[in-house]
Amino acid sequence: MTDRVWLKSYPKGVPADIDATQYSSLVALMEESFQKYSKRVAYNFMGKDITYAQTDALSQTFAAYLQSLGLAKGDRVAIMMPNVPQYPVAVAAILRAGLVVVNVNPLYTPRELEHQLKDAGAKAIVIIENFASTLEKCIASTPVKHIVLCSMGDQLGLLKGSLVNYVVRNVKKMVPAFNLPTAVRFNDALAIGAKRSFKRVDPKADEVAVLQYTGGTTGVSKGAVLLHRNVIANALQSEAWNAPVMQKVPANEQPTSVCALPLYHIFAFTVGMMLSMRTGGKLILIPNPRDIPGVLKELSKHTIHSFPAVNTLFNGLANHPDFNTVDWSHLKVSVGGGTAVQSSVAKLWFEKTGCPICEGYGLSETSPSASCNPVTSTEYTGTIGVPLPSTYLKLLDDDGNEVALGQSGEIAIKGPQVMAGYWQRPDETAKVMTPDGYFKSGDIGVVDERGFFKIVDRKKDMILVSGFNVFPTELEDVLAQMPGVMECACVGMPDAKTGEAVKLVIVKKDPNLSEADVRAFCKENLTGYKQPKVVEFRVELPKTPVGKILRRELRDK
C-alpha cells in the first residue's frame, strides 16, 4: 500500500511525515529539554517533584561516575528497576556517556537475567536492591563488573527517603537478603561522580541507543537494536499523532502523563519517558501498577492529560470503587497498547472519563509504535488504527508478495522507527527483514479501504499476557529440564483479565509428579507473567506424522 490511502483518515493537522533528523541523538533531544524546561517538573514520584534542571545535573554527575569506571563508548549498561526516579536519570546518564541502555525486567529469575546480561555483554548494571538477590545468584557467569545499587528512597530526601527504605526493607520485607560486596550505592556513585569531570560525548543518530530484549519470532530472547534515530522518530511520531487533542491543554497547565507501565517496556520508555521529555511534560512515576488503590490515590493528587496503558490496567482502574476519587475531566488521550483492548473495557472507560481509548500497535522492533487509532475518534473501532506519520504497512503472503485488498496477510512495517536488526544475530535479522526494508511482524492482519488495519491471527505461537510476549518454546525448554516430565507443550488460552494466559500440557515420566511440583519449578525459573494459569496432565500429546507437537490442536480443545 505504497499510495498511503490511510492519510485520508488522519485527523486535521497531523502531518504525513515527521523530520527525524532534527536531533543528532537522544542526548541532543534531552539536553534541549533540560535547557528549555529547566524550571518545570520532569518527574513526580511518591509526592516528590524532580525538575528538568535536577534531572540534567544528576544525570551529568552519574555519567561522570560511569566514565570514571573506564567504560568505553558503546559499552552496554543494564537497568533493572521499577519506575523510580533513578531510572530516567540512569538512562540520560548512560546515553550522555556514550553508552548503550539495556532494559531488564526486574522480575526476571536468575536464569532469565543471566541470559540477557551475557547476550548483551553488559559491563555494568544499575539495579534496585529489591532484586539484588537475583543478581547475586547469576553474576559470576555474566560479564558484569560494576554494580550500582539503588533503593526506593534514594531521591526522596534524607527524612522521607529513610522512612520509605525502612518500610520497604523491614515492614513490607521487600528486600531479600543478598551479598554483593563490590556494589556501590547510587547516592555514593553520585558523590564520586561529583568529584570527577564529565567528558562530553556526542553520539550519532546511527549509533546504538538501546538493546530492547524480545522473543522475536522464536523462543530465545534477542536484543532489538534501537538506534538513537529510531527512538527519536517514534517520540516525534507519537507527538504528532497526539497533537490534535494535546493542543487543547491550557497554556497554564503543564502536560502531565501517567507512567504506570514499567519503563523497561519499550511502550513506556518511548511513549512515556521520551515523549514527555520532548514535550516538556511531567511524568507521574508509578512503581507498582498492580496496587490499583495505590495508583488511584496517587492520581487523585494530579491533573492528568495523557495515559498510555494496557487493557488490564484500564479495566482494573475503571472497575475499582475509588475510580471517581480521581478528576478525569482533563484527560485528553488514552492510548491502549501492548495487547488488544477489549470493547467492553473501552466502552466503560469512555463512559467514565469521556476520553476514548485509542488502540495502537507496535513491537519492541519498532520502538514500538507503528499504528494507532485517531485520537479524535470517539468510538471503539476494534482495529489497530492506521500507520503513524512516515510509516508504511503492508500485508504479505508466505512468499513475500503483497496480498489483494480484503485478504489477510502478515503485517510488515517500514519506517524510521524500525530497528537496525537483532543484536549479534544476522541470521535472525534476515528472517524478519524484507529486501525492501520492511519488518515482518509475525501478526496476521487485514486492512480496509480507509487504511485501518486489524489483527486477525498470529503467525507465530506467541502468547500475549497483559502486553508481554510469552514464547512457548522457552517454557517448553525450561520444563523439559524438570525431572519427571517426559514431554510438554505450552499454548495460550483466552483470559478475561489478561487477554491470554498460559496453559501447560504435560506427559509424565514420573507418575508421582504433581501440579504443585510443576508450579514450584515454574516459579523458580520463570517470571510471573510466564507462569501457567492452567496445568494439565495427559497420556500423550497430539503430533504430526513427523512428530511435531500440534499446539493448535491443544489450543482448539
C-alpha positions as CSV (number, residue, x, y, z in Angstrom):
1,M,0.0,0.0,0.0
2,T,2.6,2.5,-1.2
3,D,-0.1,5.0,-2.0
4,R,-0.9,5.5,1.7
5,V,-4.7,5.5,1.5
6,W,-4.7,5.9,5.3
7,L,-3.6,9.6,5.1
8,K,-7.3,10.5,4.3
9,S,-8.2,9.1,7.7
10,Y,-5.6,11.3,9.6
11,P,-7.1,14.0,11.9
12,K,-6.7,17.6,10.7
13,G,-3.3,18.9,11.4
14,V,-1.4,15.6,11.6
15,P,1.4,15.6,9.1
16,A,2.0,12.7,6.6
17,D,5.7,12.7,7.6
18,I,7.9,13.8,10.5
19,D,11.5,15.0,10.3
20,A,13.6,12.6,12.5
21,T,16.8,14.4,11.5
22,Q,16.1,17.4,13.7
23,Y,18.1,15.8,16.5
24,S,21.5,14.3,16.1
25,S,20.8,11.9,19.0
26,L,18.6,11.3,22.0
27,V,21.2,13.2,24.0
28,A,20.5,16.3,21.9
29,L,16.8,15.9,22.4
30,M,17.1,15.5,26.2
31,E,19.6,18.4,26.5
32,E,17.3,20.7,24.6
33,S,14.5,19.9,27.1
34,F,16.8,20.3,30.1
35,Q,17.6,23.8,29.0
36,K,14.2,24.8,27.6
37,Y,12.1,23.5,30.5
38,S,14.7,23.7,33.3
39,K,12.3,25.0,35.9
40,R,9.5,22.6,35.1
41,V,8.8,19.3,36.9
42,A,10.1,16.4,34.9
43,Y,9.1,13.6,37.3
44,N,6.9,13.1,40.3
45,F,7.5,10.1,42.5
46,M,5.7,9.4,45.8
47,G,4.8,13.1,46.2
48,K,8.4,14.4,45.4
49,D,9.0,16.6,42.3
50,I,12.2,16.4,40.3
51,T,12.8,19.2,37.9
52,Y,14.3,19.1,34.4
53,A,17.3,21.1,35.8
54,Q,17.8,18.5,38.6
55,T,17.5,15.6,36.1
56,D,20.1,17.4,34.0
57,A,22.5,17.8,36.9
58,L,22.0,14.3,38.4
59,S,22.4,12.6,35.0
60,Q,25.6,14.5,34.2
61,T,27.1,13.6,37.6
62,F,26.1,9.9,37.1
63,A,27.5,10.0,33.6
64,A,30.8,11.2,35.0
65,Y,30.8,8.3,37.5
66,L,30.1,5.8,34.7
67,Q,33.0,7.3,32.7
68,S,35.3,7.0,35.8
69,L,34.8,3.3,35.8
70,G,36.6,3.1,32.5
71,L,33.5,2.2,30.4
72,A,34.2,2.9,26.8
73,K,31.9,4.3,24.1
74,G,29.4,1.7,23.0
75,D,29.6,-0.4,26.2
76,R,26.3,-1.8,27.5
77,V,24.8,-0.9,30.9
78,A,21.8,-2.7,32.2
79,I,19.0,-1.1,34.2
80,M,16.9,-3.4,36.4
81,M,14.4,-1.3,38.3
82,P,10.7,-0.4,38.6
83,N,9.5,3.1,37.9
84,V,11.7,5.1,40.3
85,P,13.4,8.5,39.5
86,Q,16.8,6.8,39.3
87,Y,15.6,5.1,36.1
88,P,15.3,8.2,33.8
89,V,18.4,9.6,35.5
90,A,20.3,6.4,34.6
91,V,19.0,6.4,31.0
92,A,20.1,10.0,30.5
93,A,23.5,9.4,32.1
94,I,24.2,6.2,30.1
95,L,23.4,7.9,26.8
96,R,25.3,11.1,27.7
97,A,28.3,8.9,28.5
98,G,28.1,7.4,25.0
99,L,27.0,4.0,26.4
100,V,24.1,1.7,25.5
101,V,21.0,1.2,27.6
102,V,19.9,-2.5,28.2
103,N,16.4,-2.5,29.7
104,V,15.8,-5.5,32.0
105,N,12.6,-6.8,33.5
106,P,13.2,-6.5,37.3
107,L,11.0,-9.6,37.9
108,Y,13.3,-11.9,35.9
109,T,14.6,-15.1,37.5
110,P,18.4,-15.7,37.8
111,R,18.2,-17.9,34.7
112,E,16.5,-15.2,32.6
113,L,18.7,-12.4,33.9
114,E,21.9,-14.4,33.2
115,H,20.9,-15.0,29.6
116,Q,20.2,-11.3,29.0
117,L,23.4,-9.9,30.6
118,K,25.6,-12.4,28.8
119,D,23.9,-11.9,25.5
120,A,24.1,-8.1,25.7
121,G,27.7,-8.3,27.1
122,A,26.7,-5.8,29.8
123,K,29.7,-4.4,31.7
124,A,27.6,-2.7,34.4
125,I,24.2,-2.8,35.9
126,V,22.0,-0.3,37.8
127,I,19.7,-2.3,40.0
128,I,17.3,-1.7,42.8
129,E,18.1,-3.6,46.0
130,N,14.7,-5.4,46.0
131,F,16.1,-7.6,43.2
132,A,19.8,-7.8,44.2
133,S,19.4,-11.4,45.4
134,T,18.5,-12.4,41.9
135,L,21.7,-10.8,40.5
136,E,23.8,-12.4,43.2
137,K,22.7,-15.9,42.1
138,C,23.9,-15.4,38.5
139,I,26.5,-12.6,38.4
140,A,29.5,-14.9,38.4
141,S,28.5,-16.2,35.0
142,T,28.0,-12.7,33.4
143,P,30.4,-10.1,32.1
144,V,29.1,-7.5,34.7
145,K,32.0,-5.8,36.5
146,H,30.2,-2.9,38.1
147,I,27.0,-2.8,40.2
148,V,25.2,0.4,41.2
149,L,22.6,-0.4,43.9
150,C,19.5,1.8,44.2
151,S,16.8,1.8,46.9
152,M,13.3,3.2,46.7
153,G,14.0,6.2,48.8
154,D,17.3,7.4,47.2
155,Q,15.8,10.5,45.7
156,L,13.2,11.4,48.3
157,G,15.4,13.4,50.7
158,L,17.0,12.2,53.9
159,L,13.9,12.0,56.2
160,K,11.3,10.7,53.8
161,G,13.9,8.5,52.0
162,S,15.0,6.8,55.2
163,L,11.4,6.2,56.2
164,V,10.5,4.7,52.8
165,N,13.5,2.5,52.8
166,Y,12.8,1.3,56.4
167,V,9.2,0.4,55.4
168,V,10.3,-1.4,52.2
169,R,13.0,-3.3,53.9
170,N,11.6,-4.0,57.4
171,V,7.9,-3.7,57.3
172,K,6.9,-4.9,53.8
173,K,10.0,-7.2,53.7
174,M,10.5,-6.5,50.0
175,V,14.3,-6.8,50.0
176,P,15.5,-10.4,50.3
177,A,19.0,-10.8,51.9
178,F,21.8,-10.5,49.3
179,N,25.6,-10.3,49.3
180,L,27.2,-8.1,46.5
181,P,30.3,-6.8,48.2
182,T,31.5,-4.7,45.3
183,A,28.2,-2.9,44.8
184,V,28.2,0.9,45.1
185,R,25.2,2.7,46.4
186,F,23.5,5.1,43.9
187,N,23.9,8.2,46.1
188,D,27.6,7.2,46.8
189,A,28.1,6.9,43.0
190,L,26.7,10.4,42.6
191,A,29.1,11.7,45.3
192,I,32.1,10.1,43.4
193,G,30.8,11.5,40.1
194,A,30.5,15.0,41.5
195,K,34.3,15.0,42.1
196,R,35.1,13.8,38.5
197,S,34.8,15.8,35.3
198,F,32.2,14.7,32.8
199,K,33.7,14.3,29.3
200,R,31.1,15.2,26.8
201,V,30.3,12.6,24.2
202,D,28.1,13.4,21.1
203,P,26.5,10.1,19.9
204,K,25.5,10.0,16.3
205,A,21.9,9.2,15.0
206,D,23.1,5.9,13.6
207,E,24.7,4.7,16.9
208,V,23.0,2.2,19.2
209,A,21.0,3.7,22.0
210,V,19.0,0.8,23.4
211,L,19.0,-3.0,23.4
212,Q,15.4,-3.9,23.9
213,Y,15.0,-7.7,24.5
214,T,12.2,-9.6,22.9
215,G,11.4,-13.1,22.0
216,G,11.1,-12.0,18.4
217,T,9.6,-14.8,16.3
218,T,11.3,-17.6,18.1
219,G,11.7,-18.5,21.8
220,V,15.2,-17.3,22.6
221,S,15.3,-13.7,23.9
222,K,17.1,-11.4,21.5
223,G,18.0,-7.8,21.7
224,A,16.3,-5.5,19.2
225,V,18.9,-2.9,18.3
226,L,17.3,0.5,18.5
227,L,19.4,3.4,17.2
228,H,19.2,6.9,18.5
229,R,17.2,7.9,15.4
230,N,14.7,5.1,15.8
231,V,13.6,6.2,19.3
232,I,13.7,9.9,18.3
233,A,11.5,9.1,15.3
234,N,9.0,7.3,17.4
235,A,8.8,10.0,20.1
236,L,8.2,12.6,17.3
237,Q,5.6,10.4,15.5
238,S,3.7,10.0,18.8
239,E,3.9,13.7,19.5
240,A,2.5,14.5,16.0
241,W,-0.2,11.9,16.5
242,N,-1.4,13.2,19.9
243,A,-1.2,16.8,18.8
244,P,-4.9,17.3,17.8
245,V,-6.0,16.7,21.4
246,M,-2.9,17.7,23.4
247,Q,-3.0,21.1,21.8
248,K,-6.2,21.7,23.9
249,V,-4.2,21.5,27.1
250,P,-4.5,25.1,28.5
251,A,-1.2,27.1,28.2
252,N,-1.0,27.5,32.0
253,E,-1.2,23.7,32.6
254,Q,1.9,21.5,32.2
255,P,1.1,18.5,30.1
256,T,1.0,15.6,32.5
257,S,1.3,11.9,31.7
258,V,0.9,8.8,33.8
259,C,3.7,6.3,33.7
260,A,2.2,3.2,35.2
261,L,3.6,0.8,32.6
262,P,7.2,-0.3,33.5
263,L,9.9,1.8,31.9
264,Y,11.8,-1.3,30.9
265,H,8.9,-2.0,28.5
266,I,9.5,-0.1,25.2
267,F,6.0,1.4,25.2
268,A,6.6,3.3,28.5
269,F,10.2,4.0,27.5
270,T,9.4,5.9,24.3
271,V,5.7,6.9,24.6
272,G,6.0,7.7,28.3
273,M,9.5,8.9,29.2
274,M,11.0,10.1,25.8
275,L,7.8,11.7,24.6
276,S,7.2,13.5,27.9
277,M,10.9,14.8,27.8
278,R,10.4,16.1,24.2
279,T,7.2,18.0,25.1
280,G,8.3,19.4,28.5
281,G,5.8,17.3,30.3
282,K,5.5,16.0,33.8
283,L,5.6,12.2,34.2
284,I,4.0,10.6,37.2
285,L,6.1,7.5,38.1
286,I,4.0,4.6,39.4
287,P,6.3,1.9,40.8
288,N,3.6,-0.7,41.3
289,P,0.7,-0.6,38.9
290,R,-0.8,-3.8,40.4
291,D,-1.7,-1.8,43.5
292,I,-4.9,-0.3,42.0
293,P,-6.0,1.6,45.2
294,G,-2.4,3.0,45.5
295,V,-2.5,4.1,41.8
296,L,-5.8,5.9,42.2
297,K,-4.7,7.5,45.4
298,E,-1.6,8.9,43.6
299,L,-3.5,10.0,40.6
300,S,-6.1,11.9,42.7
301,K,-3.3,14.4,43.5
302,H,-2.7,15.4,39.9
303,T,-4.2,16.9,36.8
304,I,-3.8,14.3,34.1
305,H,-3.7,14.8,30.4
306,S,-2.3,11.6,28.9
307,F,-2.5,8.0,30.0
308,P,-0.8,5.2,28.0
309,A,-1.8,1.8,29.4
310,V,-2.7,-1.8,28.7
311,N,-6.2,-3.3,28.7
312,T,-5.7,-5.0,32.2
313,L,-4.8,-1.6,33.8
314,F,-7.7,0.3,32.2
315,N,-10.0,-2.5,33.3
316,G,-8.7,-2.7,36.8
317,L,-9.0,1.1,37.4
318,A,-12.4,1.6,35.7
319,N,-13.9,-1.2,37.8
320,H,-12.5,0.0,41.1
321,P,-14.8,1.7,43.6
322,D,-12.3,4.5,44.2
323,F,-12.2,5.4,40.4
324,N,-14.1,8.7,40.9
325,T,-11.7,10.0,43.5
326,V,-9.6,11.0,40.5
327,D,-10.5,14.0,38.4
328,W,-10.5,12.6,34.9
329,S,-12.0,15.6,33.2
330,H,-8.7,16.9,31.9
331,L,-7.7,13.6,30.2
332,K,-7.1,14.2,26.5
333,V,-5.6,11.0,25.3
334,S,-5.7,7.4,26.5
335,V,-3.5,5.1,24.4
336,G,-4.0,1.3,24.6
337,G,-1.1,-0.8,23.6
338,G,0.8,-4.0,24.2
339,T,-2.2,-6.2,23.7
340,A,-5.7,-5.9,22.3
341,V,-8.1,-3.6,24.1
342,Q,-11.4,-5.3,24.8
343,S,-14.5,-3.5,23.6
344,S,-16.3,-3.7,27.0
345,V,-13.3,-2.1,28.7
346,A,-13.1,0.7,26.0
347,K,-16.8,1.4,26.4
348,L,-16.6,1.6,30.2
349,W,-13.5,3.8,30.1
350,F,-15.2,6.2,27.7
351,E,-18.4,6.3,29.7
352,K,-16.5,7.1,32.9
353,T,-13.8,9.5,31.6
354,G,-15.2,10.9,28.4
355,C,-11.9,10.1,26.8
356,P,-11.7,7.3,24.3
357,I,-9.0,4.6,24.4
358,C,-7.2,4.8,21.1
359,E,-5.8,1.4,20.4
360,G,-2.3,1.4,18.9
361,Y,0.0,-1.3,17.7
362,G,3.7,-1.8,17.8
363,L,6.6,-4.1,18.8
364,S,10.0,-3.8,20.5
365,E,11.4,-4.0,17.0
366,T,9.6,-0.8,16.0
367,S,10.5,1.3,19.0
368,P,7.4,0.5,19.5
369,S,4.6,2.4,17.8
370,A,3.7,1.6,14.2
371,S,-0.1,2.4,14.0
372,C,-2.8,3.9,16.1
373,N,-6.4,4.9,16.0
374,P,-7.0,8.7,15.6
375,V,-7.0,10.4,18.9
376,T,-10.1,12.3,17.8
377,S,-12.2,9.2,17.4
378,T,-15.0,8.7,20.0
379,E,-15.9,5.1,19.3
380,Y,-14.1,1.8,19.7
381,T,-13.1,0.5,16.3
382,G,-11.7,-2.9,17.1
383,T,-8.8,-2.1,14.8
384,I,-5.1,-1.2,15.4
385,G,-5.8,2.1,13.5
386,V,-3.7,3.5,10.7
387,P,0.0,3.8,10.2
388,L,1.7,6.7,12.0
389,P,3.4,9.5,10.1
390,S,6.4,8.4,8.0
391,T,5.2,4.7,8.4
392,Y,4.2,2.2,5.8
393,L,2.3,-1.0,6.5
394,K,1.6,-3.8,4.0
395,L,0.2,-7.3,4.2
396,L,2.4,-10.2,2.8
397,D,1.6,-13.8,1.8
398,D,4.0,-16.6,2.6
399,D,6.1,-15.9,-0.5
400,G,6.5,-12.2,0.5
401,N,4.1,-10.8,-2.1
402,E,1.6,-8.2,-1.1
403,V,-2.0,-9.6,-0.9
404,A,-5.1,-8.1,-2.5
405,L,-7.4,-5.8,-0.6
406,G,-9.7,-7.8,1.6
407,Q,-7.3,-10.7,2.0
408,S,-5.3,-11.4,5.2
409,G,-1.5,-11.4,5.3
410,E,1.4,-10.9,7.6
411,I,1.7,-7.3,8.7
412,A,5.0,-5.8,7.5
413,I,6.2,-2.4,8.7
414,K,8.6,0.2,7.3
415,G,9.6,3.5,8.8
416,P,12.3,5.4,10.7
417,Q,11.3,3.7,13.9
418,V,12.2,0.1,12.7
419,M,15.2,-1.4,14.4
420,A,18.6,-1.9,12.8
421,G,18.4,-5.7,13.5
422,Y,18.8,-8.2,16.3
423,W,21.9,-7.8,18.4
424,Q,24.7,-10.1,17.0
425,R,22.1,-12.3,15.2
426,P,22.3,-11.7,11.5
427,D,20.6,-15.0,10.8
428,E,17.5,-13.9,12.9
429,T,17.6,-10.4,11.4
430,A,17.5,-11.9,7.9
431,K,14.4,-13.9,8.8
432,V,12.3,-10.8,9.7
433,M,13.6,-8.1,7.3
434,T,12.5,-8.0,3.6
435,P,14.9,-6.9,0.8
436,D,13.0,-3.6,0.6
437,G,13.4,-2.8,4.3
438,Y,10.1,-4.0,5.8
439,F,10.0,-5.7,9.2
440,K,7.8,-8.8,9.2
441,S,5.8,-8.7,12.5
442,G,4.5,-12.3,12.7
443,D,1.0,-10.9,13.1
444,I,-1.7,-11.6,10.5
445,G,-3.9,-8.7,9.6
446,V,-6.5,-7.4,7.2
447,V,-6.9,-3.8,6.0
448,D,-10.0,-1.9,4.8
449,E,-10.2,0.7,2.0
450,R,-9.7,3.5,4.5
451,G,-6.3,2.1,5.6
452,F,-7.4,0.8,9.0
453,F,-5.6,-2.4,9.9
454,K,-7.0,-5.2,12.1
455,I,-5.1,-8.2,13.6
456,V,-6.9,-11.5,13.0
457,D,-4.3,-14.1,14.0
458,R,-0.7,-14.7,14.9
459,K,1.7,-16.4,12.6
460,K,3.9,-17.4,15.5
461,D,2.8,-19.4,18.6
462,M,3.5,-16.4,20.8
463,I,1.1,-15.9,23.8
464,L,0.3,-12.3,24.8
465,V,-0.2,-11.9,28.5
466,S,-1.2,-8.3,29.5
467,G,1.1,-7.0,26.7
468,F,4.0,-9.2,27.5
469,N,5.3,-11.8,25.0
470,V,5.5,-15.4,26.2
471,F,7.1,-17.9,23.9
472,P,6.0,-21.5,24.2
473,T,9.4,-22.8,23.1
474,E,11.2,-21.1,26.0
475,L,8.7,-22.5,28.6
476,E,8.9,-26.0,27.0
477,D,12.7,-25.9,27.1
478,V,12.7,-25.0,30.7
479,L,10.0,-27.6,31.7
480,A,11.9,-30.3,29.7
481,Q,14.7,-29.9,32.3
482,M,12.4,-30.9,35.1
483,P,12.8,-34.5,36.3
484,G,9.5,-36.3,36.0
485,V,8.5,-34.6,32.8
486,M,8.5,-36.8,29.7
487,E,7.3,-34.1,27.3
488,C,5.3,-30.9,27.4
489,A,3.6,-28.3,25.3
490,C,2.6,-24.7,26.1
491,V,-0.3,-22.8,24.5
492,G,-2.3,-19.7,25.0
493,M,-5.9,-19.6,26.2
494,P,-8.3,-16.7,26.3
495,D,-8.4,-14.9,29.7
496,A,-10.9,-12.2,30.6
497,K,-8.3,-10.4,32.7
498,T,-5.0,-10.6,30.8
499,G,-6.3,-11.2,27.3
500,E,-4.5,-14.5,27.1
501,A,-3.0,-16.9,29.7
502,V,-0.6,-19.8,29.6
503,K,-1.8,-23.3,29.6
504,L,0.8,-26.1,30.1
505,V,0.1,-29.7,29.0
506,I,2.4,-32.3,30.4
507,V,3.1,-36.0,29.8
508,K,4.6,-37.5,33.0
509,K,7.7,-39.6,33.2
510,D,7.3,-39.9,37.0
511,P,3.7,-40.9,37.9
512,N,4.1,-39.0,41.2
513,L,4.7,-35.7,39.6
514,S,2.1,-33.2,40.9
515,E,0.7,-29.9,39.8
516,A,2.3,-28.3,42.9
517,D,5.7,-29.6,41.8
518,V,5.3,-28.1,38.4
519,R,4.2,-24.8,39.7
520,A,7.1,-24.6,42.2
521,F,9.6,-25.4,39.4
522,C,8.0,-22.7,37.1
523,K,8.1,-20.1,39.9
524,E,11.8,-20.7,40.4
525,N,12.7,-20.5,36.6
526,L,10.1,-18.1,35.1
527,T,9.0,-14.6,35.8
528,G,5.3,-14.1,36.9
529,Y,3.6,-13.4,33.6
530,K,5.2,-16.6,32.0
531,Q,3.8,-18.9,34.7
532,P,1.0,-21.2,33.7
533,K,-2.6,-20.4,34.7
534,V,-3.6,-24.0,33.9
535,V,-1.5,-27.2,34.3
536,E,-3.0,-30.2,32.6
537,F,-1.6,-33.8,32.5
538,R,-2.2,-36.1,29.5
539,V,-1.2,-39.5,28.4
540,E,0.1,-38.2,25.1
541,L,0.4,-35.0,23.0
542,P,-1.2,-34.6,19.5
543,K,1.6,-34.7,16.9
544,T,2.2,-34.6,13.1
545,P,3.4,-37.7,11.3
546,V,7.0,-36.4,11.7
547,G,6.5,-36.0,15.4
548,K,6.0,-32.2,15.7
549,I,3.6,-31.3,18.5
550,L,0.4,-29.8,17.3
551,R,0.0,-26.8,19.5
552,R,-3.0,-25.6,17.5
553,E,-4.9,-28.8,18.4
554,L,-4.2,-28.2,22.1
555,R,-5.4,-24.7,21.7
556,D,-8.7,-25.6,20.0
557,K,-9.7,-28.2,22.5
